[in-house]
Amino acid sequence: MPFSSIVGHAKQLHTIEELIEKKVFPSSAIFSGPEGVGKKLVAVETAKILSGNEFGIKIVGEDKPPTIDEIREITSWLSMKPTHSKRKIAIIDSAELMRNEAANALLKTLEEPPEYANIILITSNENALLPTIKSRCKIFRFGKLTKIQVETILKNLGVEYDSRILKICGNSPGRAIALSNSKVPDLIAHLLKLLKEKKLPAEILDFSSKFSSMTREETNLFIESLIILFSEKKIFLDWFEPLEKARNFLNFYARPRNVIEWLLITVTLKKEQR
């Protein structure tokens, strides 16, 4: 049965299945929604149904932003008729991270795709896509999952988790899996303890040093988890702007340790000046 392995998104799946059955699934589509809720899984399953097998599917953008060379390669691949599948399906993950030159290279194919091809763009930030790309695509919007659905997915995948992870994953199975394989839950527990005991000002350098060996991706996960955790607390006003700036610093390749040190010093000074 199509999509039987997917938890949640019943309305979106019903619409997609209906369009495929009627042979009117759009040649160019955008799957938009929060990060880590299963958009890529839905895209891959949709592609399998459309193409008839895995030979007619190509994916770019999984590990890094899609480059202009990858876009040119995938458009060239789409220009050749399928020989081992019913259709050819190109899936472009993290589409919002494409540079303008890559996005522009994709435009002509989006506008006039071969009759045997489909392109599915996946994004967690629809507003970051070029308007010219959005205007050429049918947009399918995916929402957050429920806590029960997240737990079901984690159990099905055999992922070990605890209540801490559920509190900071933002109902995103993808984020929950990343958290279960990281130091982030322990670091957040340590930070909360320092805040509760009012020891943070004296421990900023020591706490920040724990990020010396952490990647930008894991540090960003720490920052995003704090945003989720603090969003429903009174202290969020003190943390919101510094957390957003810290995330931007990471995107511009600042060192994780320096970013966390700056974040904690900024929040501490903000509290002292009140």
C-alpha positions, 0 to 999 in steps of 0.5 A: 500500500502506498505510503504505508511506512509514513506516520502522519501527514494523512491529508497531504498523502491522500492528495498526492495519492489521488493526483498520482492515480488520476495521472495529474501529479504536477511535473514540478512540486515543492514539499515545504514544512518544518525540518525533520518531519519526513518531507524527504521520505514522502518525496522518495516514496512519491518518486518510487510510485511515479517511476516504478522503481529506484532506477529513475530517481536522483537526489541532490542536496542531502549532505550539502547545499545543491551546487550549480554543477549538480543542478546542471548534471541533474537537468542533463540527466532529465533530458534523456528519456528513461530506459529502466523506469516509467519516469525520471524523478529529480529530488532536490533537498535543501532547495532553499540553500541553493545559490542564485546561479544554481536556482537560475540553472534550474528555472528552464527545466522547471518551466518546460520539464520533459513529459516523462519527468518530475522535479520535487524540491524540498525546503524548510524555508519556503520564503527563501526560494526565488519567487520565479521558482515558487511560481512554477511549482505546485506547493505541498505544505507539511505541518508538525507531527504530534508528540505521539507520532514522533514517539511512534516513529522513534520506536519503529526506528529503534531509536533510544530517547528520553523525555529530555529529547521530546521536550527539545525536538520541536515534534521533529523526528529528524531533530530527535534522531540527531539529538539522540546521537549528540551531546546536546541533551546533556549540555542543555541539562548542564546549562539549566543547572547553572542557570537554576543555581545562578552559577552561569556567570562564573562558569561561562568559559568552562561551559563554552570550552565544551564546544571546542570539539563540536561541529557547527551542525551540532552547535546549531542543534544546541542553539535551536533546541534552546530556542524551542525549550525557552520559547514557552518560558519567561526568560525567552525575551532575554535569550531570543535575540542573542540566540538568533544572532548566535545562529547567524554567526555560526552560518558565517563560520564563526567557531562554535566555542566563540559563539557560545561564549559570546551568547552566554556573556551577552545574556548575562550582561543583559540580565545585569543591566535590567 
